[in-house]
Amino acid sequence: MKKITRKGATVEAAIEAALQELNVTRTDVEVEIMDSGKKGFLGFGARDAEVAVTLKETIKQKAIEPSEKRELVREEPASTAESTLPAQPSLPPNVGETVVEAVELAMQTIESEGESPAMSDEQAINETKAYVTEIAKAMGIDDLVVKHEMDGKYLSFQLDSEKAAFLIGKRGQTLNALQQLAQLVANKSSEQFKVVRLDVGDYRERREQSLEQFAERMADQAVRNGRKIQLEPMPSYERKVIHNALSNRLDIETYSEGTDPNRYLVIEPII
């Protein structure tokens, strides 16, 4: 009985790698989850998932002649959406621990302060900038420049640094975490709820374009193969980008499953 082990960012990604190696479908194997992995925090401390995949005996014994061999198209992992984005360099040693400590300290400070006097918009903006700058310094980024724009309840911060890639992190995980922290800080004592958006360069725009292209490829693949595709977990706003990109298609439907932070999107063909 043939058995292989593979690792991946998620359990599904590890299974997919094993299926591709064996050139079979999910129904042809038995899966044992050896390590469910760890998502980490701010993109740091993550651990890959590991699975053991065993080819079922009935499948192993069945010889497939070249003329009978069927094409097996795999569900492409969500990481494909990164193919058009620039590679991100590795962070310096021990930066991960420092960032986690700084963020946890900031979160504890916010929670311990409890109710505070209402802040003006200017105060909320300045305090948010100070927190983001503090985290950046913990990452070894001393040249951070933060600019902002406000349109009603929407508050946007533009971050610029020679080490911009460190602020983005793998698949934007660091930037997303910073954005969550910034939103919490901006709203802790604000009179009006604010929707906060952090961006580095034109990363958000390029990411959205990449996701839209990825969504179309996955939708075409789902229709072509006649089976649904489960994407890797992603933040709610990225799932929304894919939902919107495919909203006008009549041959598929999209919906989300699971719970955060492991909630994922499904693309299912309408037969």
Secondary structure, 3 states (H helix, E strand, C coil): CCEEEEEECCHHHHHHHHHHHHCCCHHHEEEEEEECCECCECCECCECEEEEEEECHHHHHCCCCCCCCCCCCCCCCHHHHHCCCCCCCCCCCCHHHHHHHHHHHHHHHHHHHCCCCCECHHHHHHHHHHHHHHHHHHCCCCCCEEEEEEECCEEEEEEECCCHHHHHCHHHHHHHHHHHHHHHHHHCCECCCCEEEEEECCHHHHHHHHHHHHHHHHHHHHHHHCCCEECCCCCHHHHHHHHHHCCCCCCEEEEEECCCCCCEEEEEECC
